[in-house]
Amino acid sequence: MNTNDQLIANLARVQDENLSGQASGAGARTLLDEIVATGPATQQRRRRFLPGLTSRRLVIAAAVTMALAGTFVVAPTLFKVSGQVYANQAVTVDRDGDEYVFYVTDTKPEDLQKAFRELGLNVSVTEMPVSPQDDRDILGVDKDPDVGKVSFGSTGCAYRVKGCTSTFRVPVDLKGHVKFQVPRPAKPGEKYAYPADPSWQGEAMAGVDLTGRSVAEAVKMVRDRDLRVAYELAWRLPEGQEGERYEQDVPETRIDPGWKVQNAGTYNDGVIILTVTPGPGATPPPGY
């Protein structure tokens, strides 16, 4: 890596709070505001795409370095950069204060497991069967209550590590056990551990989007393909709260054919699960 590459890599890892109060003039403050407003480019997951820095960003990065330097007291004294502590073919790990930051480039269980083991973390990795079209790196996490915060992200991680598709953080002093679930393509006829979009290529309703259709229309399209239907209802949370609560395994007798399909899923078991939005006046059962 040449000097310019290293400079850009370091800049990409700076947090907003690290720059607070460091700009010494109007020009520097303006440049800093522009960088924060611009943000990292959107990356394409699982395509190993590394978004390039545009020439405009290169100019801004260089200008900010000069503006912050003042009388040529350069960036290393101002930028608080986390340090790399481990790397293999699947993951690069930095230490950032009291957390390890994992930059994932491949979800090979053995390589991820080796990284956890080398860092002394009580973490296991399990492969779960999913649709071959499922592009997630990490499917889910099961952790003991006292483990602490485990957070996930992906935006901008390719600026730190080429080919990075997702990132997560775990406490350095991890207490308890964490189980990471990573995907593997299901074998023909094997049931999925996580639902897939039935409209995906190779799935039971390939090319057919059921979202937004009436229940009656969607059910007909599903049964015309000799598939079964299951229902769940998406109940809005009480006033003042955002989000929804899902009631599963709802009998067909409670479903109005005119209600709309919010989305659909399949576990590759011959059943299409329709998530339905209840219509006006519908009353949720106790607990929903």
Backbone hydrogen bonds in HBPLUS format (Angstrom, degrees):
<---DONOR---> <-ACCEPTOR-->    atom                        ^
c    i                          cat <-CA-CA->   ^        H-A-AA   ^      H-
h    n   atom  resd res      DA  || num        DHA   H-A  angle D-A-AA Bond
n    s   type  num  typ     dist DA aas  dist angle  dist       angle   num
A0006-GLN N   A0002-ASN O   3.03 MM   4  6.30 159.2  2.08 153.9 159.8     1
A0007-LEU N   A0003-THR O   2.95 MM   4  6.20 155.5  2.01 148.2 155.0     2
A0008-ILE N   A0004-ASN O   3.02 MM   4  6.32 165.3  2.04 156.1 158.1     3
A0009-ALA N   A0005-ASP O   2.92 MM   4  6.12 159.4  1.97 149.0 155.4     4
A0010-ASN N   A0006-GLN O   2.90 MM   4  6.11 157.5  1.95 149.6 155.3     5
A0011-LEU N   A0007-LEU O   2.95 MM   4  6.21 160.4  1.99 150.4 156.0     6
A0012-ALA N   A0008-ILE O   2.99 MM   4  6.17 153.4  2.06 148.5 155.0     7
A0013-ARG N   A0010-ASN O   3.06 MM   3  5.36 149.1  2.15 106.2 115.5     8
A0014-VAL N   A0011-LEU O   3.18 MM   3  5.44 168.9  2.19 112.4 115.7     9
A0018-ASN N   A0015-GLN O   3.00 MM   3  5.40 141.3  2.15 109.0 119.9    10
A0019-LEU N   A0016-ASP O   3.08 MM   3  5.58 148.3  2.18 111.5 120.0    11
A0020-SER N   A0017-GLU O   3.39 MM   3  5.14 149.8  2.49  92.7 101.2    12
A0022-GLN N   A0019-LEU O   3.04 MM   3  5.44 165.4  2.06 138.3 136.7    13
A0029-ARG N   A0025-GLY O   3.01 MM   4  6.25 164.9  2.03 155.2 159.7    14
A0030-THR N   A0026-ALA O   2.93 MM   4  6.11 157.0  1.98 149.8 155.8    15
A0031-LEU N   A0027-GLY O   3.07 MM   4  6.32 160.6  2.11 148.3 152.9    16
A0032-LEU N   A0028-ALA O   2.90 MM   4  6.16 159.9  1.94 153.2 159.0    17
A0033-ASP N   A0029-ARG O   2.91 MM   4  6.12 159.8  1.95 149.5 154.9    18
A0034-GLU N   A0030-THR O   3.03 MM   4  6.29 150.2  2.12 144.6 152.5    19
A0035-ILE N   A0031-LEU O   3.08 MM   4  6.38 154.7  2.14 149.2 155.1    20
A0036-VAL N   A0032-LEU O   3.05 MM   4  6.30 169.9  2.06 157.4 159.5    21
A0037-ALA N   A0033-ASP O   2.96 MM   4  6.08 153.9  2.03 144.2 151.7    22
A0038-THR N   A0034-GLU O   2.93 MM   4  6.02 145.2  2.05 141.5 150.7    23
A0039-GLY N   A0035-ILE O   3.12 MM   4  6.34 173.2  2.13 161.3 160.0    24
A0057-ARG N   A0054-THR O   3.04 MM   3  5.27 118.1  2.44 100.1 114.4    25
A0058-LEU N   A0054-THR O   3.04 MM   4  6.42 154.9  2.11 151.7 159.3    26
A0059-VAL N   A0055-SER O   3.00 MM   4  6.25 156.6  2.06 148.4 153.9    27
A0060-ILE N   A0056-ARG O   2.98 MM   4  6.24 161.9  2.01 148.5 153.5    28
A0061-ALA N   A0057-ARG O   2.80 MM   4  5.94 164.8  1.82 151.4 155.8    29
A0062-ALA N   A0058-LEU O   3.02 MM   4  6.17 163.8  2.05 147.5 151.5    30
A0063-ALA N   A0059-VAL O   2.89 MM   4  6.05 158.8  1.94 149.2 155.7    31
A0064-VAL N   A0060-ILE O   2.84 MM   4  6.05 158.6  1.88 155.6 160.5    32
A0065-THR N   A0061-ALA O   3.10 MM   4  6.30 158.8  2.15 146.0 151.6    33
A0066-MET N   A0062-ALA O   3.11 MM   4  6.41 157.5  2.16 147.7 153.1    34
A0067-ALA N   A0063-ALA O   2.80 MM   4  6.05 159.5  1.84 150.2 156.7    35
A0068-LEU N   A0064-VAL O   2.81 MM   4  5.91 165.1  1.83 155.4 158.6    36
A0069-ALA N   A0065-THR O   2.98 MM   4  5.98 139.3  2.15 136.0 147.4    37
A0073-VAL N   A0069-ALA O   2.96 MM   4  4.76 155.6  2.02 138.5 132.6    38
A0077-THR N   A0074-VAL O   3.38 MM   3  6.60 163.5  2.41 138.7 138.7    39
A0078-LEU N   A0075-ALA O   2.64 MM   3  5.14 154.1  1.70 127.4 136.6    40
A0079-PHE N   A0075-ALA O   2.92 MM   4  5.85 159.3  1.97 158.7 163.3    41
A0095-ARG N   A0083-GLY O   2.76 MM  12  5.50 158.1  1.81 152.0 156.8    42
A0085-VAL N   A0093-VAL O   2.80 MM   8  5.80 167.0  1.82 152.5 156.4    43
A0086-TYR N   A0093-VAL O   3.34 MM   7  5.07 150.4  2.43 141.7 138.5    44
A0093-VAL N   A0086-TYR O   2.76 MM   7  5.07 171.3  1.77 153.8 151.3    45
A0088-ASN N   A0091-VAL O   2.89 MM   3  5.57 155.1  1.95 156.4 164.8    46
A0105-THR N   A0090-ALA O   2.79 MM  15  5.13 178.8  1.79 148.0 148.4    47
A0106-ASP N   A0090-ALA O   3.20 MM  16  4.40 147.4  2.31 129.3 123.1    48
A0092-THR N   A0103-TYR O   3.05 MM  11  5.14 153.1  2.12 135.5 143.6    49
A0103-TYR N   A0092-THR O   2.79 MM  11  5.14 166.2  1.81 160.2 164.6    50
A0094-ASP N   A0101-VAL O   2.93 MM   7  5.10 159.3  1.97 146.0 150.9    51
A0101-VAL N   A0094-ASP O   2.80 MM   7  5.10 165.9  1.81 147.5 152.2    52
A0096-ASP N   A0099-GLU O   2.82 MM   3  5.32 165.8  1.84 161.3 165.5    53
A0099-GLU N   A0096-ASP O   3.18 MM   3  5.32 155.5  2.25 115.3 122.5    54
A0172-VAL N   A0098-ASP O   2.92 MM  74  5.51 167.1  1.94 137.5 135.6    55
A0100-TYR N   A0170-VAL O   2.87 MM  70  5.49 167.0  1.88 168.7 170.9    56
A0170-VAL N   A0100-TYR O   3.10 MM  70  5.49 152.5  2.18 146.5 155.0    57
A0102-PHE N   A0168-PHE O   2.80 MM  66  5.32 174.6  1.80 170.2 169.8    58
A0168-PHE N   A0102-PHE O   3.07 MM  66  5.32 147.6  2.17 138.2 148.2    59
A0104-VAL N   A0166-SER O   2.88 MM  62  5.45 159.6  1.92 162.4 167.6    60
A0165-THR N   A0104-VAL O   2.88 MM  61  6.02 161.2  1.92 172.1 175.4    61
A0111-ASP N   A0108-LYS O   3.11 MM   3  5.48 123.4  2.45 107.7 121.1    62
A0112-LEU N   A0108-LYS O   3.05 MM   4  6.29 166.0  2.07 163.9 168.3    63
A0113-GLN N   A0109-PRO O   2.80 MM   4  5.87 162.5  1.83 151.1 156.9    64
A0114-LYS N   A0110-GLU O   3.01 MM   4  6.08 148.1  2.11 133.4 141.8    65
A0115-ALA N   A0111-ASP O   3.09 MM   4  6.33 154.9  2.16 143.4 149.2    66
A0116-PHE N   A0112-LEU O   3.08 MM   4  6.44 163.3  2.11 155.4 158.6    67
A0117-ARG N   A0113-GLN O   2.95 MM   4  6.15 160.5  1.99 149.0 154.8    68
A0118-GLU N   A0114-LYS O   2.85 MM   4  6.04 162.1  1.88 154.1 158.3    69
A0119-LEU N   A0115-ALA O   3.16 MM   4  6.34 143.7  2.30 144.2 153.1    70
A0121-LEU N   A0116-PHE O   2.90 MM   5  5.12 166.4  1.92 156.7 152.8    71
A0120-GLY N   A0117-ARG O   3.03 MM   3  5.06 158.8  2.07 104.5 110.9    72
A0123-VAL N   A0121-LEU O   2.98 MM   2  5.59 130.8  2.23 104.8  90.3    73
A0178-VAL N   A0122-ASN O   3.15 MM  56  6.58 157.7  2.20 153.0 159.7    74
A0124-SER N   A0178-VAL O   2.96 MM  54  6.47 157.1  2.01 159.2 165.9    75
A0180-PHE N   A0124-SER O   2.84 MM  56  6.16 170.0  1.85 166.5 163.9    76
A0126-THR N   A0180-PHE O   2.87 MM  54  6.26 160.5  1.91 163.0 169.5    77
A0182-VAL N   A0126-THR O   2.88 MM  56  6.14 160.8  1.92 151.3 157.8    78
A0128-MET N   A0182-VAL O   2.82 MM  54  6.06 147.2  1.93 159.4 168.6    79
A0184-ARG N   A0128-MET O   2.96 MM  56  5.82 132.7  2.19 154.2 147.0    80
A0193-ALA N   A0129-PRO O   2.77 MM  64  5.60 170.9  1.78 165.9 162.6    81
A0130-VAL N   A0184-ARG O   2.98 MM  54  6.09 150.8  2.06 160.8 165.3    82
A0186-ALA N   A0130-VAL O   2.86 MM  56  5.24 153.2  1.93 163.1 155.6    83
A0134-ASP N   A0131-SER O   2.93 MM   3  5.26 165.6  1.95 116.5 121.3    84
A0139-LEU N   A0181-GLN O   2.73 MM  42  5.36 155.5  1.79 155.2 160.4    85
A0181-GLN N   A0140-GLY O   2.95 MM  41  5.25 157.6  2.00 162.0 157.3    86
A0142-ASP N   A0179-LYS O   2.93 MM  37  5.02 160.5  1.97 143.2 149.7    87
A0179-LYS N   A0142-ASP O   2.73 MM  37  5.02 156.8  1.78 149.6 157.5    88
A0144-ASP N   A0177-HIS O   3.14 MM  33  5.79 149.1  2.24 156.1 165.3    89
A0147-VAL N   A0144-ASP O   3.19 MM   3  5.53 165.0  2.21 121.2 121.6    90
A0151-SER N   A0169-ARG O   3.30 MM  18  5.34 141.9  2.45 133.3 142.8    91
A0169-ARG N   A0151-SER O   2.91 MM  18  5.34 152.7  1.99 145.4 152.3    92
A0153-GLY N   A0167-THR O   2.84 MM  14  5.22 138.6  2.01 161.3 156.6    93
A0167-THR N   A0153-GLY O   2.73 MM  14  5.22 163.7  1.76 149.2 144.9    94
A0157-CYS N   A0154-SER O   3.15 MM   3  5.67 171.4  2.15 132.6 134.4    95
A0159-TYR N   A0156-GLY O   3.05 MM   3  5.63 158.2  2.10 115.8 122.4    96
A0160-ARG N   A0157-CYS O   3.04 MM   3  5.41 138.6  2.22 104.7 115.6    97
A0161-VAL N   A0157-CYS O   3.10 MM   4  6.46 165.0  2.13 153.4 157.2    98
A0164-CYS N   A0161-VAL O   3.05 MM   3  5.51 155.5  2.11 140.7 138.3    99
A0190-GLU N   A0187-LYS O   2.89 MM   3  5.23 165.3  1.91 136.9 138.6   100
A0192-TYR N   A0267-TYR O   2.89 MM  75  4.76 165.9  1.91 129.5 134.2   101
A0196-ALA N   A0266-THR O   2.82 MM  70  5.27 161.0  1.86 145.4 150.5   102
A0266-THR N   A0196-ALA O   2.88 MM  70  5.27 135.9  2.08 140.2 153.0   103
A0200-TRP N   A0197-ASP O   3.08 MM   3  5.71 170.7  2.09 123.1 126.1   104
A0205-MET N   A0198-PRO O   2.88 MM   7  4.97 134.8  2.08 136.6 143.2   105
A0207-GLY N   A0199-SER O   2.84 MM   8  4.93 167.7  1.86 131.4 127.2   106
A0203-GLU N   A0200-TRP O   3.02 MM   3  5.50 161.4  2.05 136.0 137.3   107
A0206-ALA N   A0203-GLU O   3.20 MM   3  5.14 145.3  2.33 122.5 116.1   108
A0208-VAL N   A0205-MET O   2.90 MM   3  5.52 161.3  1.94 150.1 150.4   109
A0213-ARG N   A0210-LEU O   3.22 MM   3  5.75 165.1  2.24 133.0 135.4   110
A0212-GLY N   A0261-VAL O   2.80 MM  49  5.22 173.6  1.80 155.5 154.3   111
A0261-VAL N   A0213-ARG O   2.89 MM  48  5.63 157.5  1.94 164.1 171.6   112
A0218-ALA N   A0214-SER O   2.96 MM   4  6.20 170.9  1.97 159.8 162.4   113
A0215-VAL N   A0259-TRP O   2.81 MM  44  5.75 140.7  1.97 166.8 171.1   114
A0219-VAL N   A0215-VAL O   2.84 MM   4  5.94 166.4  1.86 157.6 161.2   115
A0216-ALA N   A0257-PRO O   3.01 MM  41  4.72 158.1  2.06 139.7 133.2   116
A0220-LYS N   A0216-ALA O   3.18 MM   4  6.31 160.2  2.22 143.2 148.2   117
A0221-MET N   A0217-GLU O   3.12 MM   4  6.40 160.5  2.16 150.1 154.9   118
A0222-VAL N   A0218-ALA O   2.99 MM   4  6.25 153.6  2.06 151.1 158.4   119
A0223-ARG N   A0219-VAL O   2.92 MM   4  6.11 172.1  1.93 158.2 160.0   120
A0224-ASP N   A0220-LYS O   2.90 MM   4  5.97 142.4  2.04 145.5 155.4   121
A0225-ARG N   A0222-VAL O   3.04 MM   3  5.49 151.4  2.12 107.9 116.7   122
A0227-LEU N   A0222-VAL O   3.36 MM   5  5.63 155.0  2.43 136.3 138.5   123
A0226-ASP N   A0223-ARG O   2.97 MM   3  4.86 154.4  2.03 111.4 110.9   124
A0228-ARG N   A0270-GLY O   2.98 MM  42  6.24 172.4  1.99 163.6 161.9   125
A0272-ILE N   A0228-ARG O   2.88 MM  44  6.20 165.5  1.90 151.0 152.7   126
A0230-ALA N   A0272-ILE O   3.04 MM  42  6.19 155.8  2.10 145.6 144.2   127
A0274-LEU N   A0230-ALA O   2.82 MM  44  6.17 168.2  1.84 159.4 156.6   128
A0250-VAL N   A0231-TYR O   3.10 MM  19  5.36 163.3  2.13 137.3 138.7   129
A0232-GLU N   A0274-LEU O   3.00 MM  42  6.30 147.7  2.11 156.6 152.1   130
A0276-VAL N   A0232-GLU O   2.84 MM  44  6.19 167.1  1.86 164.7 166.0   131
A0233-LEU N   A0247-GLU O   2.86 MM  14  5.08 149.0  1.96 141.9 148.4   132
A0247-GLU N   A0233-LEU O   2.86 MM  14  5.08 163.2  1.89 151.0 155.1   133
A0234-ALA N   A0276-VAL O   2.97 MM  42  6.06 163.1  2.00 157.2 157.9   134
A0235-TRP N   A0245-ARG O   2.87 MM  10  5.20 156.9  1.93 160.9 154.6   135
A0245-ARG N   A0235-TRP O   2.73 MM  10  5.20 158.1  1.78 151.2 158.2   136
A0237-LEU N   A0243-GLY O   3.16 MM   6  5.87 161.1  2.20 140.7 137.5   137
A0241-GLN N   A0238-PRO O   2.99 MM   3  5.77 148.4  2.09 148.0 151.5   138
A0254-ARG N   A0251-PRO O   3.04 MM   3  5.84 164.0  2.07 121.0 125.9   139
A0255-ILE N   A0252-GLU O   3.04 MM   3  5.22 165.7  2.06 112.1 116.3   140
A0259-TRP N   A0256-ASP O   2.99 MM   3  5.52 163.0  2.02 120.2 125.5   141
A0277-THR N   A0260-LYS O   3.01 MM  17  5.76 164.1  2.03 166.2 171.3   142
A0262-GLN N   A0275-THR O   2.64 MM  13  5.45 150.9  1.72 153.3 163.2   143
A0263-ASN N   A0275-THR O   3.41 MM  12  5.31 153.6  2.48 132.1 137.0   144
A0275-THR N   A0263-ASN O   2.88 MM  12  5.31 169.4  1.90 158.5 159.7   145
A0265-GLY N   A0273-ILE O   2.94 MM   8  5.10 145.5  2.06 138.0 148.3   146
A0273-ILE N   A0265-GLY O   2.79 MM   8  5.10 166.9  1.80 157.9 159.0   147
A0282-ALA N   A0279-GLY O   3.13 MM   3  5.79 160.4  2.17 139.1 141.0   148
A0288-TYR N   A0285-PRO O   3.11 MM   3  5.80 155.1  2.17 147.5 148.2   149
